Amino acid sequence: MTQERRVHERYERRVKVVVTYEGGKFECISRNISLGGMLLATESTLPYGTPVQLAFYVPALKDDANIAGVVRWQKDDSIGVQFGSLRAREVWALNQLFKDAPVDRS
């Protein structure tokens, strides 16, 4: 049996996220976040490969992070978004957000 290995740890963090894509935008809540992407709880659907812009508040930045991403999967009540390139400042701020957060092993 092959066990899935993730590149980045996922952390349980609930933050409000504004998802913008060609043709619209919606608000949702994250279920977990990693340096590689985020799982979003939403009834909205976006097809695989849809480019998105994610905006969410990160306390260490004292402002919103605005991160480009791509939809990698979609289920009934959630979508998985892979982040594009992160700047060093965003990596640092996300790591601050992960401190003391439970690791999401699901």
C-alpha positions as a printed Julia matrix, in Angstrom:
106×3 Matrix{Float64}:
   0.0    0.0     0.0
   1.4    3.38   -1.01
   1.02   6.13    1.55
   0.44   9.67    0.32
   3.26  12.08    1.2
   2.56  15.76    1.15
   5.27  18.28    0.49
   3.86  20.75    3.05
   2.19  20.19    6.42
  -1.45  21.32    6.49
  -2.62  23.35    9.46
  -6.15  23.76   10.75
  -6.81  27.47   10.3
 -10.19  29.06    9.68
  -9.9   32.39    7.91
 -12.3   34.3     5.69
 -11.11  34.15    2.08
 -12.27  36.2    -0.9
 -11.83  34.16   -4.08
 -11.7   36.14   -7.31
 -11.74  34.46  -10.71
 -12.54  35.45  -14.27
 -16.24  36.14  -14.17
 -16.81  36.64  -10.48
 -15.9   36.31   -6.85
 -17.2   34.77   -3.65
 -16.36  34.6     0.06
 -15.69  31.39    1.93
 -13.82  29.97    4.93
 -10.6   27.97    4.85
 -10.53  24.54    6.44
  -6.78  24.15    6.32
  -3.77  26.0     4.94
  -0.22  25.01    4.02
   2.62  26.69    2.19
   1.39  24.85   -0.9
  -2.27  25.81   -0.88
  -5.55  25.82    0.95
  -8.75  23.83    1.35
 -11.82  26.06    1.11
 -15.28  25.24    2.44
 -17.72  26.54   -0.16
 -20.86  25.68   -2.07
 -19.4   27.52   -5.09
 -17.86  25.36   -7.79
 -14.92  26.09  -10.03
 -13.5   23.65  -12.57
 -10.06  22.09  -12.35
  -7.38  24.48  -13.63
  -9.3   27.7   -12.94
  -6.86  30.5   -12.06
  -7.92  32.33   -8.88
  -6.75  35.18   -6.68
  -7.1   34.57   -2.92
  -7.3   37.44   -0.43
  -7.26  36.74    3.31
  -6.09  38.54    6.41
  -2.74  37.48    7.87
  -2.0   39.07   11.27
   1.79  39.07   10.79
   1.35  41.23    7.66
  -1.23  43.43    9.4
  -2.97  43.29    6.04
  -4.47  40.88    3.53
  -2.31  38.41    1.69
  -3.16  38.36   -2.02
  -2.01  35.07   -3.48
  -2.51  33.66   -6.97
  -3.55  30.04   -7.2
  -5.1   27.34   -9.34
  -8.04  25.07   -8.52
  -6.73  21.51   -8.27
  -9.94  19.73   -7.22
 -13.56  20.33   -6.32
 -16.05  18.32   -4.24
 -19.63  18.99   -3.12
 -18.71  21.39   -0.33
 -15.06  22.32   -0.89
 -12.34  23.17   -3.36
  -8.59  22.66   -3.19
  -6.4   25.51   -4.41
  -2.68  25.24   -5.07
  -0.75  28.46   -4.47
   1.43  29.94   -7.17
   4.83  31.38   -6.26
   5.0   32.88   -2.78
   7.3   35.75   -1.89
   9.59  35.41    1.13
   7.38  37.86    3.06
   4.31  35.68    2.47
   6.14  32.49    3.46
   7.27  34.14    6.71
   3.76  35.48    7.45
   2.11  32.12    6.76
   4.61  30.36    9.01
   3.66  32.83   11.75
   0.0   31.93   11.16
   0.82  28.23   11.55
   2.48  28.61   14.97
   0.52  26.72   17.6
  -2.02  25.57   14.98
  -2.98  21.9    15.02
  -1.66  19.85   12.11
  -4.5   18.61    9.89
  -3.86  14.9     9.22
  -7.03  14.3     7.2
